[in-house]
Amino acid sequence: MSQPVPASPAASSDSPADSPAERPRPDAEGRPGLAGFRTRPVSFVRRSGRLTDRQKRMWETRRDAYLIDVPRAVARTSVDPAWVLDAEAVFGRTAPLTVEIGSGMGDAVVEAATTDPERDHLAVEVYEPGLANTIANADRAAAEQGREGLSNLRLVQANATELLETALPAGAVDELWVFFPDPWHKSRHHKRRLVTAEFAALAARVLRPGGTLRLATDWAEYAAQMLEVLDAHPALDNAHGAGGAAPRFERRVLTSFERKAHRAGRTITDLTYVRR
């Protein structure tokens, strides 16, 4: 479940270039887009994706119940740096907030929102079929409990780093989840990886003191990079000691993607950090 791709719907694709939709566009008078916008590579390639009939129906009829309308900067998944998410207004209450970066098809976040109603959940994803599928799963899970929708779940279609940098208030997040981000395994694509020293700083910014950062990857070399950059950040403590991996997070839903990784013989590494 990382930032989006078909093989791991929450991850990005293996394409080496941003999609045209993510590049700054000229304004109505033909002038270039915002100067300097996205000078750093993004960790995904946004692709339109074909929605199934069910996904299309849910997207058209139910997205307003879940999807937060994010003001854009230039690109379709950008975030206006002046906009700040008011979680209390969005959810209609004050509650601990869990944010999942790259929620994919919504397996983990829907399960969490269903089984932990006292906590609010924000799913961040750019892949439209994944968002539509999340909505469908959320409505189905709610119906099984005799409810109309999950009031403690909201979705954001946006570049995660922009959301962490400006849209989420400092200290607003109780738990931050990053499960199976795209490993961008080719050396020339490593610059696209989500979990970097810069990401560590953004995670530390949005987590409350005592808040938790949880990660998982099936790519050993990426796990080593995660440990290196996260252990080095002065505001993040590895819950299992420097260089230590965590036991499998029991609330992380076992997805078909993770089963595939097991069948391929890849080791799953879980990591847990606590904000000082």
Accessible surface in RSA format (square Angstrom, percent):
REM  Atomic radii and reference values for relative SASA: ProtOr
REM  Chains: A
REM  Algorithm: Lee & Richards
REM  Probe-radius: 1.40
REM  Slices: 20
REM RES _ NUM      All-atoms   Total-Side   Main-Chain    Non-polar    All polar
REM                ABS   REL    ABS   REL    ABS   REL    ABS   REL    ABS   REL
RES MET A   1     5.75   3.0   5.75   3.8   0.00   0.0   5.75   4.9   0.00   0.0
RES SER A   2     1.22   1.0   0.73   1.0   0.49   1.1   0.49   1.0   0.73   1.0
RES GLN A   3     2.95   1.6   2.24   1.6   0.71   1.7   2.09   4.4   0.86   0.7
RES PRO A   4     1.23   0.9   1.23   1.1   0.00   0.0   1.23   1.0   0.00   0.0
RES VAL A   5    12.17   8.0  12.17  11.0   0.00   0.0  12.17  10.6   0.00   0.0
RES PRO A   6    81.91  59.7  61.27  55.9  20.64  75.0  65.28  53.9  16.63 103.4
RES ALA A   7    68.81  63.3  47.76  73.7  21.05  47.9  58.53  82.4  10.29  27.2
RES SER A   8     6.14   5.2   6.14   8.2   0.00   0.0   6.14  13.1   0.00   0.0
RES PRO A   9    27.03  19.7  27.03  24.6   0.00   0.0  27.03  22.3   0.00   0.0
RES ALA A  10     0.00   0.0   0.00   0.0   0.00   0.0   0.00   0.0   0.00   0.0
RES ALA A  11     1.32   1.2   1.32   2.0   0.00   0.0   1.32   1.9   0.00   0.0
RES SER A  12     0.21   0.2   0.00   0.0   0.21   0.5   0.00   0.0   0.21   0.3
RES SER A  13     3.56   3.0   1.80   2.4   1.75   4.0   3.56   7.6   0.00   0.0
RES ASP A  14    84.75  59.4  73.19  72.8  11.56  27.3  27.13  63.8  57.63  57.5
RES SER A  15    40.99  34.6  32.38  43.2   8.61  19.8  23.30  49.6  17.69  24.8
RES PRO A  16    84.68  61.7  68.82  62.7  15.86  57.6  68.82  56.8  15.86  98.6
RES ALA A  17    48.67  44.8  43.73  67.5   4.95  11.3  46.65  65.7   2.02   5.4
RES ASP A  18    35.83  25.1  29.99  29.8   5.85  13.8   2.94   6.9  32.90  32.8
RES SER A  19    17.12  14.5  12.79  17.1   4.33  10.0  17.12  36.5   0.00   0.0
RES PRO A  20   101.30  73.8  92.51  84.3   8.79  32.0  93.00  76.8   8.29  51.5
RES ALA A  21    24.97  23.0  16.77  25.9   8.20  18.7  22.92  32.3   2.04   5.4
RES GLU A  22     2.53   1.5   0.35   0.3   2.18   5.2   0.35   0.7   2.18   1.8
RES ARG A  23   114.63  48.1 113.42  57.8   1.21   2.9  48.11  65.8  66.51  40.3
RES PRO A  24    57.50  41.9  38.06  34.7  19.44  70.7  38.06  31.4  19.44 120.8
RES ARG A  25   111.99  47.0 105.36  53.7   6.63  15.8  46.89  64.1  65.11  39.5
RES PRO A  26    87.22  63.6  71.71  65.4  15.50  56.4  71.71  59.2  15.50  96.3
RES ASP A  27    59.58  41.7  40.92  40.7  18.66  44.1  44.36 104.4  15.22  15.2
RES ALA A  28   113.68 104.5  64.08  98.9  49.59 112.8  77.50 109.1  36.17  95.8
RES GLU A  29   135.80  78.0 100.96  76.4  34.83  82.9  44.21  85.5  91.58  74.8
RES GLY A  30    55.27  68.2   0.00   N/A  55.27  68.2  28.13  77.2  27.14  60.8
RES ARG A  31   135.97  57.1 133.89  68.2   2.09   5.0  57.23  78.2  78.74  47.7
RES PRO A  32   120.37  87.7  99.49  90.7  20.88  75.9 107.06  88.4  13.31  82.7
RES GLY A  33    20.85  25.7   0.00   N/A  20.85  25.7   6.71  18.4  14.15  31.7
RES LEU A  34   102.45  57.1  88.31  63.2  14.14  35.6  95.14  66.8   7.31  19.7
RES ALA A  35    98.95  91.0  69.13 106.7  29.83  67.8  77.18 108.7  21.77  57.7
RES GLY A  36    56.07  69.1   0.00   N/A  56.07  69.1  29.93  82.1  26.14  58.5
RES PHE A  37    28.97  14.5  14.21   8.8  14.76  38.4  18.43  11.2  10.53  30.1
RES ARG A  38    47.08  19.8  13.34   6.8  33.74  80.3  21.49  29.4  25.59  15.5
RES THR A  39   104.73  74.5  66.45  67.4  38.28  91.2  55.39  74.4  49.34  74.6
RES ARG A  40   128.24  53.8 122.06  62.2   6.19  14.7  55.44  75.8  72.81  44.1
RES PRO A  41    59.97  43.7  35.99  32.8  23.98  87.2  43.13  35.6  16.84 104.7
RES VAL A  42     7.55   5.0   3.40   3.1   4.16  10.0   7.46   6.5   0.09   0.2
RES SER A  43    10.62   9.0   7.12   9.5   3.50   8.1   6.12  13.0   4.50   6.3
RES PHE A  44     0.13   0.1   0.00   0.0   0.13   0.3   0.00   0.0   0.13   0.4
RES VAL A  45     9.81   6.5   9.38   8.5   0.43   1.0   9.47   8.2   0.34   0.9
RES ARG A  46    17.73   7.4  12.47   6.4   5.26  12.5   1.46   2.0  16.28   9.9
RES ARG A  47    93.78  39.4  86.51  44.1   7.27  17.3  32.01  43.8  61.77  37.4
RES SER A  48    89.01  75.2  76.19 101.7  12.82  29.5  47.45 101.0  41.56  58.2
RES GLY A  49    30.53  37.7   0.00   N/A  30.53  37.7  16.70  45.8  13.83  31.0
RES ARG A  50   223.04  93.6 194.01  98.9  29.03  69.1  75.90 103.7 147.14  89.2
RES LEU A  51    33.37  18.6  16.89  12.1  16.48  41.4  16.96  11.9  16.41  44.2
RES THR A  52    79.04  56.2  69.63  70.6   9.41  22.4  75.86 101.9   3.18   4.8
RES ASP A  53   123.46  86.5 114.39 113.9   9.06  21.4  35.29  83.0  88.17  87.9
RES ARG A  54    89.05  37.4  86.78  44.2   2.28   5.4  46.04  62.9  43.02  26.1
RES GLN A  55    12.31   6.9  12.31   9.0   0.00   0.0   0.85   1.8  11.47   8.7
RES LYS A  56   112.63  54.9 112.63  69.1   0.00   0.0  55.41  49.9  57.22  61.0
RES ARG A  57   129.97  54.6 125.96  64.2   4.02   9.6  59.35  81.1  70.62  42.8
RES MET A  58    26.17  13.6  26.17  17.3   0.00   0.0   7.21   6.1  18.96  25.1
RES TRP A  59    25.13  10.1  25.13  12.2   0.00   0.0  16.44   8.8   8.69  14.1
RES GLU A  60   111.28  63.9  80.06  60.6  31.21  74.3  30.98  59.9  80.30  65.6
RES THR A  61    93.84  66.7  61.82  62.7  32.02  76.3  63.22  84.9  30.62  46.3
RES ARG A  62    56.91  23.9  56.00  28.5   0.90   2.2  25.72  35.1  31.19  18.9
RES ARG A  63    86.46  36.3  86.16  43.9   0.31   0.7   5.31   7.3  81.15  49.2
RES ASP A  64   135.13  94.7 107.00 106.5  28.13  66.5  38.42  90.4  96.71  96.5
RES ALA A  65    41.89  38.5  19.42  30.0  22.48  51.1  30.68  43.2  11.22  29.7
RES TYR A  66     3.22   1.5   2.48   1.4   0.74   1.9   3.22   2.4   0.00   0.0
RES LEU A  67    43.35  24.1  26.99  19.3  16.36  41.1  27.10  19.0  16.25  43.7
RES ILE A  68    20.15  11.5  12.66   9.4   7.49  18.1  17.48  12.6   2.67   7.3
RES ASP A  69   133.34  93.4 112.45 111.9  20.90  49.4  43.11 101.5  90.23  90.0
RES VAL A  70     6.03   4.0   0.09   0.1   5.94  14.3   0.09   0.1   5.94  16.1
RES PRO A  71    54.14  39.5  42.12  38.4  12.03  43.7  53.80  44.4   0.34   2.1
RES ARG A  72    85.79  36.0  62.69  32.0  23.09  55.0  35.79  48.9  50.00  30.3
RES ALA A  73    36.44  33.5   3.11   4.8  33.33  75.8   9.65  13.6  26.79  71.0
RES VAL A  74    32.45  21.4  13.00  11.8  19.45  46.9  17.40  15.1  15.05  40.8
RES ALA A  75     0.25   0.2   0.00   0.0   0.25   0.6   0.01   0.0   0.24   0.6
RES ARG A  76   108.19  45.4  97.39  49.6  10.81  25.7  27.60  37.7  80.59  48.8
RES THR A  77     0.19   0.1   0.19   0.2   0.00   0.0   0.19   0.3   0.00   0.0
RES SER A  78     0.00   0.0   0.00   0.0   0.00   0.0   0.00   0.0   0.00   0.0
RES VAL A  79     3.82   2.5   0.00   0.0   3.82   9.2   0.00   0.0   3.82  10.4
RES ASP A  80    44.47  31.2  44.47  44.3   0.00   0.0   2.51   5.9  41.96  41.8
RES PRO A  81    84.11  61.3  70.14  63.9  13.97  50.8  70.58  58.3  13.53  84.1
RES ALA A  82    90.29  83.0  55.16  85.1  35.13  79.9  66.67  93.9  23.63  62.6
RES TRP A  83    49.48  19.9  43.77  21.2   5.71  13.4  30.29  16.2  19.19  31.1
RES VAL A  84    83.26  54.8  66.45  60.2  16.80  40.5  66.45  57.7  16.80  45.6
RES LEU A  85     2.75   1.5   1.05   0.8   1.69   4.3   1.21   0.9   1.53   4.1
RES ASP A  86    83.31  58.4  74.74  74.4   8.57  20.3  33.12  78.0  50.19  50.1
RES ALA A  87    30.53  28.1  26.41  40.8   4.12   9.4  26.59  37.4   3.95  10.5
RES GLU A  88   106.12  60.9 100.65  76.1   5.47  13.0  25.70  49.7  80.42  65.7
RES ALA A  89    73.85  67.9  40.44  62.4  33.41  76.0  51.49  72.5  22.36  59.2
RES VAL A  90    40.62  26.7  22.87  20.7  17.75  42.8  29.92  26.0  10.70  29.0
RES PHE A  91    18.44   9.2   0.32   0.2  18.12  47.1   1.52   0.9  16.91  48.4
RES GLY A  92    65.79  81.1   0.00   N/A  65.79  81.1  33.68  92.4  32.10  71.9
RES ARG A  93    82.24  34.5  70.95  36.2  11.28  26.9  49.99  68.3  32.25  19.5
RES THR A  94   117.42  83.5  86.62  87.8  30.80  73.4  78.51 105.4  38.91  58.8
RES ALA A  95    26.76  24.6   3.73   5.8  23.03  52.4   9.28  13.1  17.48  46.3
RES PRO A  96    66.08  48.2  55.90  51.0  10.18  37.0  65.39  54.0   0.68   4.2
RES LEU A  97     6.46   3.6   5.07   3.6   1.39   3.5   5.07   3.6   1.39   3.7
RES THR A  98     0.49   0.3   0.36   0.4   0.13   0.3   0.04   0.1   0.45   0.7
RES VAL A  99     0.00   0.0   0.00   0.0   0.00   0.0   0.00   0.0   0.00   0.0
RES GLU A 100     0.14   0.1   0.03   0.0   0.12   0.3   0.03   0.1   0.12   0.1
RES ILE A 101     0.68   0.4   0.01   0.0   0.67   1.6   0.01   0.0   0.67   1.8
RES GLY A 102     0.00   0.0   0.00   N/A   0.00   0.0   0.00   0.0   0.00   0.0
RES SER A 103     0.33   0.3   0.33   0.4   0.00   0.0   0.00   0.0   0.33   0.5
RES GLY A 104     0.13   0.2   0.00   N/A   0.13   0.2   0.01   0.0   0.11   0.3
RES MET A 105    47.28  24.5  46.78  31.0   0.50   1.2  45.94  39.1   1.34   1.8
RES GLY A 106     0.00   0.0   0.00   N/A   0.00   0.0   0.00   0.0   0.00   0.0
RES ASP A 107    53.94  37.8  45.40  45.2   8.54  20.2   7.63  18.0  46.31  46.2
RES ALA A 108     0.03   0.0   0.00   0.0   0.03   0.1   0.00   0.0   0.03   0.1
RES VAL A 109     0.18   0.1   0.18   0.2   0.00   0.0   0.18   0.2   0.00   0.0
RES VAL A 110    10.88   7.2  10.88   9.8   0.00   0.0  10.88   9.5   0.00   0.0
RES GLU A 111    81.77  46.9  79.48  60.1   2.29   5.5  19.18  37.1  62.59  51.1
RES ALA A 112     1.28   1.2   0.39   0.6   0.89   2.0   1.20   1.7   0.08   0.2
RES ALA A 113     0.00   0.0   0.00   0.0   0.00   0.0   0.00   0.0   0.00   0.0
RES THR A 114    19.96  14.2  15.89  16.1   4.08   9.7  15.71  21.1   4.25   6.4
RES THR A 115    77.84  55.4  46.36  47.0  31.48  75.0  51.11  68.6  26.73  40.4
RES ASP A 116    33.08  23.2  31.47  31.3   1.60   3.8   6.61  15.5  26.47  26.4
RES PRO A 117    63.00  45.9  59.44  54.2   3.56  13.0  59.47  49.1   3.53  22.0
RES GLU A 118   129.67  74.4 124.25  94.0   5.42  12.9  57.78 111.8  71.90  58.7
RES ARG A 119    47.07  19.8  47.07  24.0   0.00   0.0   5.42   7.4  41.66  25.2
RES ASP A 120     3.69   2.6   3.69   3.7   0.00   0.0   0.57   1.3   3.12   3.1
RES HIS A 121     0.42   0.2   0.42   0.3   0.00   0.0   0.00   0.0   0.42   0.5
RES LEU A 122     0.00   0.0   0.00   0.0   0.00   0.0   0.00   0.0   0.00   0.0
RES ALA A 123     0.00   0.0   0.00   0.0   0.00   0.0   0.00   0.0   0.00   0.0
RES VAL A 124     0.06   0.0   0.03   0.0   0.03   0.1   0.03   0.0   0.03   0.1
RES GLU A 125     0.02   0.0   0.02   0.0   0.00   0.0   0.02   0.0   0.00   0.0
RES VAL A 126     0.95   0.6   0.18   0.2   0.77   1.9   0.18   0.2   0.77   2.1
RES TYR A 127    26.82  12.5  26.21  14.9   0.61   1.6   4.51   3.4  22.30  27.5
RES GLU A 128    39.22  22.5  38.76  29.3   0.47   1.1   2.69   5.2  36.53  29.8
RES PRO A 129     5.68   4.1   5.68   5.2   0.00   0.0   5.68   4.7   0.00   0.0
RES GLY A 130     0.00   0.0   0.00   N/A   0.00   0.0   0.00   0.0   0.00   0.0
RES LEU A 131     0.37   0.2   0.28   0.2   0.09   0.2   0.37   0.3   0.00   0.0
RES ALA A 132     0.00   0.0   0.00   0.0   0.00   0.0   0.00   0.0   0.00   0.0
RES ASN A 133    21.42  14.8  21.42  20.7   0.00   0.0   0.00   0.0  21.42  20.7
RES THR A 134     0.37   0.3   0.37   0.4   0.00   0.0   0.17   0.2   0.21   0.3
RES ILE A 135     0.28   0.2   0.00   0.0   0.28   0.7   0.28   0.2   0.00   0.0
RES ALA A 136     3.94   3.6   1.07   1.7   2.87   6.5   1.44   2.0   2.50   6.6
RES ASN A 137    19.96  13.8  18.75  18.1   1.21   2.9   3.99   9.6  15.97  15.4
RES ALA A 138     0.00   0.0   0.00   0.0   0.00   0.0   0.00   0.0   0.00   0.0
RES ASP A 139    27.56  19.3  23.73  23.6   3.83   9.1  16.67  39.2  10.89  10.9
RES ARG A 140   121.63  51.1 115.01  58.6   6.62  15.8  59.56  81.4  62.07  37.6
RES ALA A 141    16.44  15.1  13.96  21.5   2.48   5.6  15.61  22.0   0.84   2.2
RES ALA A 142     0.00   0.0   0.00   0.0   0.00   0.0   0.00   0.0   0.00   0.0
RES ALA A 143    67.49  62.1  47.84  73.8  19.66  44.7  50.80  71.5  16.69  44.2
RES GLU A 144   139.10  79.9  98.17  74.3  40.94  97.5  47.12  91.1  91.99  75.1
RES GLN A 145    90.40  50.5  57.90  42.3  32.49  77.4  35.75  76.1  54.65  41.4
RES GLY A 146    74.54  91.9   0.00   N/A  74.54  91.9  38.32 105.2  36.22  81.1
RES ARG A 147    76.22  32.0  62.30  31.8  13.92  33.1  45.15  61.7  31.07  18.8
RES GLU A 148   163.09  93.6 127.92  96.8  35.17  83.7  54.09 104.6 109.00  89.0
RES GLY A 149     9.88  12.2   0.00   N/A   9.88  12.2   3.82  10.5   6.06  13.6
RES LEU A 150     2.60   1.4   0.00   0.0   2.60   6.5   0.44   0.3   2.16   5.8
RES SER A 151    80.49  68.0  71.06  94.8   9.43  21.7  50.61 107.8  29.88  41.9
RES ASN A 152     4.12   2.8   3.48   3.4   0.65   1.6   4.12   9.9   0.00   0.0
RES LEU A 153     0.37   0.2   0.37   0.3   0.00   0.0   0.37   0.3   0.00   0.0
RES ARG A 154    43.54  18.3  43.54  22.2   0.00   0.0   3.37   4.6  40.16  24.3
RES LEU A 155     0.17   0.1   0.17   0.1   0.00   0.0   0.17   0.1   0.00   0.0
RES VAL A 156     0.00   0.0   0.00   0.0   0.00   0.0   0.00   0.0   0.00   0.0
RES GLN A 157    15.16   8.5  14.71  10.8   0.45   1.1   1.71   3.6  13.45  10.2
RES ALA A 158     0.00   0.0   0.00   0.0   0.00   0.0   0.00   0.0   0.00   0.0
RES ASN A 159     5.57   3.8   5.57   5.4   0.00   0.0   0.00   0.0   5.57   5.4
RES ALA A 160     0.00   0.0   0.00   0.0   0.00   0.0   0.00   0.0   0.00   0.0
RES THR A 161    35.09  25.0  35.09  35.6   0.00   0.0  23.87  32.1  11.22  17.0
RES GLU A 162    25.66  14.7  24.40  18.5   1.26   3.0  22.82  44.1   2.84   2.3
RES LEU A 163     0.05   0.0   0.05   0.0   0.00   0.0   0.05   0.0   0.00   0.0
RES LEU A 164     0.00   0.0   0.00   0.0   0.00   0.0   0.00   0.0   0.00   0.0
RES GLU A 165    76.83  44.1  67.26  50.9   9.57  22.8  15.41  29.8  61.43  50.2
RES THR A 166    47.35  33.7  35.13  35.6  12.22  29.1  37.04  49.8  10.31  15.6
RES ALA A 167     0.00   0.0   0.00   0.0   0.00   0.0   0.00   0.0   0.00   0.0
RES LEU A 168     0.82   0.5   0.71   0.5   0.10   0.3   0.71   0.5   0.10   0.3
RES PRO A 169    53.15  38.7  45.56  41.5   7.59  27.6  53.15  43.9   0.00   0.0
RES ALA A 170    72.47  66.6  46.45  71.7  26.02  59.2  46.63  65.7  25.84  68.4
RES GLY A 171    31.76  39.2   0.00   N/A  31.76  39.2  13.67  37.5  18.08  40.5
RES ALA A 172    38.50  35.4  13.78  21.3  24.72  56.2  24.58  34.6  13.92  36.9
RES VAL A 173     0.30   0.2   0.00   0.0   0.30   0.7   0.30   0.3   0.00   0.0
RES ASP A 174    16.81  11.8  15.31  15.2   1.49   3.5   3.28   7.7  13.53  13.5
RES GLU A 175    23.99  13.8  23.99  18.2   0.00   0.0   2.72   5.3  21.28  17.4
RES LEU A 176     0.00   0.0   0.00   0.0   0.00   0.0   0.00   0.0   0.00   0.0
RES TRP A 177     4.73   1.9   4.73   2.3   0.00   0.0   4.73   2.5   0.00   0.0
RES VAL A 178     0.59   0.4   0.59   0.5   0.00   0.0   0.59   0.5   0.00   0.0
RES PHE A 179     0.20   0.1   0.20   0.1   0.00   0.0   0.20   0.1   0.00   0.0
RES PHE A 180     3.78   1.9   2.55   1.6   1.24   3.2   3.32   2.0   0.46   1.3
RES PRO A 181     3.87   2.8   1.32   1.2   2.55   9.3   1.32   1.1   2.55  15.8
RES ASP A 182     9.47   6.6   6.90   6.9   2.57   6.1   1.72   4.0   7.76   7.7
RES PRO A 183    27.26  19.9  27.26  24.8   0.00   0.0  27.26  22.5   0.00   0.0
RES TRP A 184     2.65   1.1   0.81   0.4   1.84   4.3   2.55   1.4   0.10   0.2
RES HIS A 185    79.55  43.5  62.14  43.2  17.41  44.5  40.19  41.4  39.36  45.8
RES LYS A 186    89.33  43.6  83.23  51.1   6.10  14.5  49.28  44.4  40.05  42.7
RES SER A 187    94.85  80.2  76.62 102.2  18.24  42.0  40.76  86.8  54.09  75.8
RES ARG A 188   158.20  66.4 137.20  69.9  21.00  50.0  74.29 101.5  83.91  50.9
RES HIS A 189     8.70   4.8   8.67   6.0   0.03   0.1   5.71   5.9   2.99   3.5
RES HIS A 190    56.05  30.6  51.23  35.6   4.82  12.3  32.93  33.9  23.11  26.9
RES LYS A 191   143.87  70.2 115.96  71.1  27.91  66.5  72.47  65.2  71.40  76.1
RES ARG A 192    13.58   5.7  12.42   6.3   1.16   2.8   0.48   0.7  13.10   7.9
RES ARG A 193     7.39   3.1   0.09   0.0   7.29  17.4   0.00   0.0   7.39   4.5
RES LEU A 194     8.13   4.5   2.73   2.0   5.40  13.6   4.86   3.4   3.26   8.8
RES VAL A 195     0.00   0.0   0.00   0.0   0.00   0.0   0.00   0.0   0.00   0.0
RES THR A 196    40.19  28.6  39.78  40.3   0.40   1.0  35.28  47.4   4.91   7.4
RES ALA A 197    65.81  60.5  58.45  90.2   7.36  16.7  59.24  83.4   6.57  17.4
RES GLU A 198    74.38  42.7  64.30  48.6  10.08  24.0  41.39  80.1  32.99  26.9
RES PHE A 199     1.77   0.9   0.54   0.3   1.23   3.2   1.12   0.7   0.65   1.8
RES ALA A 200     0.49   0.5   0.49   0.8   0.00   0.0   0.49   0.7   0.00   0.0
RES ALA A 201    47.56  43.7  41.38  63.9   6.18  14.1  41.88  59.0   5.68  15.0
RES LEU A 202    17.30   9.6  17.29  12.4   0.01   0.0  17.30  12.1   0.00   0.0
RES ALA A 203     0.00   0.0   0.00   0.0   0.00   0.0   0.00   0.0   0.00   0.0
RES ALA A 204     4.18   3.8   4.14   6.4   0.04   0.1   4.17   5.9   0.01   0.0
RES ARG A 205    75.76  31.8  64.56  32.9  11.20  26.7  52.30  71.5  23.46  14.2
RES VAL A 206     0.00   0.0   0.00   0.0   0.00   0.0   0.00   0.0   0.00   0.0
RES LEU A 207     2.15   1.2   0.00   0.0   2.15   5.4   0.00   0.0   2.15   5.8
RES ARG A 208    97.75  41.0  97.75  49.8   0.00   0.0  39.37  53.8  58.37  35.4
RES PRO A 209    97.39  71.0  87.53  79.8   9.86  35.9  88.02  72.7   9.37  58.2
RES GLY A 210    36.57  45.1   0.00   N/A  36.57  45.1  22.51  61.8  14.06  31.5
RES GLY A 211     0.25   0.3   0.00   N/A   0.25   0.3   0.25   0.7   0.00   0.0
RES THR A 212    18.22  13.0  18.22  18.5   0.00   0.0   1.24   1.7  16.98  25.7
RES LEU A 213     0.00   0.0   0.00   0.0   0.00   0.0   0.00   0.0   0.00   0.0
RES ARG A 214    48.16  20.2  48.16  24.6   0.00   0.0   2.53   3.5  45.64  27.7
RES LEU A 215     0.82   0.5   0.04   0.0   0.78   2.0   0.04   0.0   0.78   2.1
RES ALA A 216     0.34   0.3   0.00   0.0   0.34   0.8   0.34   0.5   0.00   0.0
RES THR A 217     1.70   1.2   1.35   1.4   0.35   0.8   0.27   0.4   1.43   2.2
RES ASP A 218    10.21   7.1   7.53   7.5   2.68   6.3   0.00   0.0  10.21  10.2
RES TRP A 219    80.29  32.2  78.90  38.2   1.39   3.3  72.15  38.5   8.14  13.2
RES ALA A 220    78.48  72.2  64.50  99.5  13.98  31.8  66.67  93.9  11.81  31.3
RES GLU A 221    86.66  49.8  77.97  59.0   8.70  20.7  60.04 116.1  26.63  21.7
RES TYR A 222     0.00   0.0   0.00   0.0   0.00   0.0   0.00   0.0   0.00   0.0
RES ALA A 223     5.79   5.3   5.79   8.9   0.00   0.0   5.79   8.2   0.00   0.0
RES ALA A 224    59.79  55.0  50.62  78.1   9.17  20.9  54.59  76.9   5.20  13.8
RES GLN A 225    37.74  21.1  34.44  25.2   3.30   7.9  18.83  40.1  18.91  14.3
RES MET A 226     0.28   0.1   0.28   0.2   0.00   0.0   0.00   0.0   0.28   0.4
RES LEU A 227    32.08  17.9  31.69  22.7   0.39   1.0  31.93  22.4   0.16   0.4
RES GLU A 228   128.06  73.5 114.89  86.9  13.17  31.4  46.77  90.5  81.28  66.4
RES VAL A 229    26.58  17.5  21.12  19.1   5.46  13.2  24.13  21.0   2.45   6.7
RES LEU A 230     0.00   0.0   0.00   0.0   0.00   0.0   0.00   0.0   0.00   0.0
RES ASP A 231    48.23  33.8  21.72  21.6  26.51  62.7  19.06  44.9  29.17  29.1
RES ALA A 232    79.68  73.3  46.22  71.3  33.47  76.1  57.74  81.3  21.94  58.1
RES HIS A 233    37.92  20.7  32.65  22.7   5.27  13.5  25.35  26.1  12.57  14.6
RES PRO A 234    98.35  71.7  87.32  79.6  11.02  40.1  95.17  78.6   3.18  19.7
RES ALA A 235    17.55  16.1  14.93  23.0   2.63   6.0  17.55  24.7   0.00   0.0
RES LEU A 236     3.57   2.0   0.00   0.0   3.57   9.0   0.00   0.0   3.57   9.6
RES ASP A 237    55.11  38.6  52.61  52.4   2.50   5.9  22.68  53.4  32.43  32.3
RES ASN A 238    20.88  14.4   3.54   3.4  17.34  41.8   3.23   7.8  17.65  17.1
RES ALA A 239    52.95  48.7  15.97  24.7  36.97  84.1  25.21  35.5  27.74  73.5
RES HIS A 240    87.40  47.8  58.01  40.3  29.38  75.2  40.67  41.9  46.73  54.4
RES GLY A 241    39.44  48.6   0.00   N/A  39.44  48.6  35.48  97.4   3.96   8.9
RES ALA A 242   100.32  92.2  62.04  95.7  38.28  87.1  63.94  90.0  36.38  96.4
RES GLY A 243    47.52  58.6   0.00   N/A  47.52  58.6  24.41  67.0  23.11  51.8
RES GLY A 244    16.84  20.8   0.00   N/A  16.84  20.8  16.55  45.4   0.29   0.7
RES ALA A 245    57.55  52.9  36.21  55.9  21.34  48.6  36.23  51.0  21.32  56.5
RES ALA A 246    13.60  12.5   2.06   3.2  11.54  26.3   3.15   4.4  10.45  27.7
RES PRO A 247    98.48  71.8  81.18  74.0  17.31  62.9  93.74  77.4   4.74  29.5
RES ARG A 248    96.16  40.4  76.52  39.0  19.63  46.7  60.02  82.0  36.13  21.9
RES PHE A 249    18.86   9.4  14.72   9.1   4.14  10.8  18.86  11.4   0.00   0.0
RES GLU A 250   144.51  83.0 113.95  86.2  30.56  72.8  64.27 124.3  80.24  65.5
RES ARG A 251    77.88  32.7  66.98  34.1  10.90  25.9  43.36  59.3  34.52  20.9
RES ARG A 252     2.89   1.2   0.25   0.1   2.65   6.3   0.27   0.4   2.62   1.6
RES VAL A 253    45.65  30.0  37.56  34.0   8.10  19.5  44.83  38.9   0.83   2.2
RES LEU A 254    74.85  41.7  62.88  45.0  11.97  30.1  62.88  44.2  11.97  32.2
RES THR A 255    11.71   8.3   6.76   6.8   4.96  11.8  11.05  14.8   0.66   1.0
RES SER A 256    85.85  72.5  78.95 105.4   6.90  15.9  45.69  97.3  40.16  56.3
RES PHE A 257    29.03  14.5  24.95  15.5   4.08  10.6  28.94  17.5   0.09   0.3
RES GLU A 258     1.09   0.6   1.09   0.8   0.00   0.0   0.00   0.0   1.09   0.9
RES ARG A 259   111.12  46.7 109.32  55.7   1.80   4.3  37.82  51.7  73.30  44.4
RES LYS A 260   106.97  52.2 106.40  65.3   0.57   1.4  64.56  58.1  42.41  45.2
RES ALA A 261     0.00   0.0   0.00   0.0   0.00   0.0   0.00   0.0   0.00   0.0
RES HIS A 262    98.34  53.7  81.43  56.6  16.91  43.3  57.72  59.5  40.63  47.3
RES ARG A 263   181.89  76.4 142.54  72.7  39.35  93.7  81.32 111.1 100.57  61.0
RES ALA A 264    63.78  58.6  23.34  36.0  40.44  92.0  36.64  51.6  27.15  71.9
RES GLY A 265    64.82  79.9   0.00   N/A  64.82  79.9  34.70  95.2  30.12  67.5
RES ARG A 266    74.27  31.2  65.13  33.2   9.14  21.8  31.57  43.1  42.70  25.9
RES THR A 267   103.14  73.4  90.45  91.7  12.68  30.2  62.36  83.8  40.77  61.6
RES ILE A 268    29.45  16.8   8.63   6.4  20.82  50.2   8.63   6.2  20.82  56.5
RES THR A 269    23.74  16.9  20.81  21.1   2.93   7.0   9.26  12.4  14.48  21.9
RES ASP A 270     8.08   5.7   6.35   6.3   1.74   4.1   2.14   5.0   5.94   5.9
RES LEU A 271     1.67   0.9   0.60   0.4   1.07   2.7   0.60   0.4   1.07   2.9
RES THR A 272    18.01  12.8  17.62  17.9   0.39   0.9   9.72  13.1   8.29  12.5
RES TYR A 273     0.03   0.0   0.03   0.0   0.00   0.0   0.03   0.0   0.00   0.0
RES VAL A 274    51.95  34.2  51.95  47.0   0.00   0.0  51.95  45.1   0.00   0.0
RES ARG A 275    59.55  25.0  58.27  29.7   1.27   3.0   0.02   0.0  59.52  36.1
RES ARG A 276   146.91  61.7 113.89  58.1  33.03  78.6  67.75  92.6  79.16  48.0
END  Absolute sums over single chains surface
CHAIN  1 A    12079.3       9387.5       2691.9       6681.1       5398.3
END  Absolute sums over all chains
TOTAL         12079.3       9387.5       2691.9       6681.1       5398.3
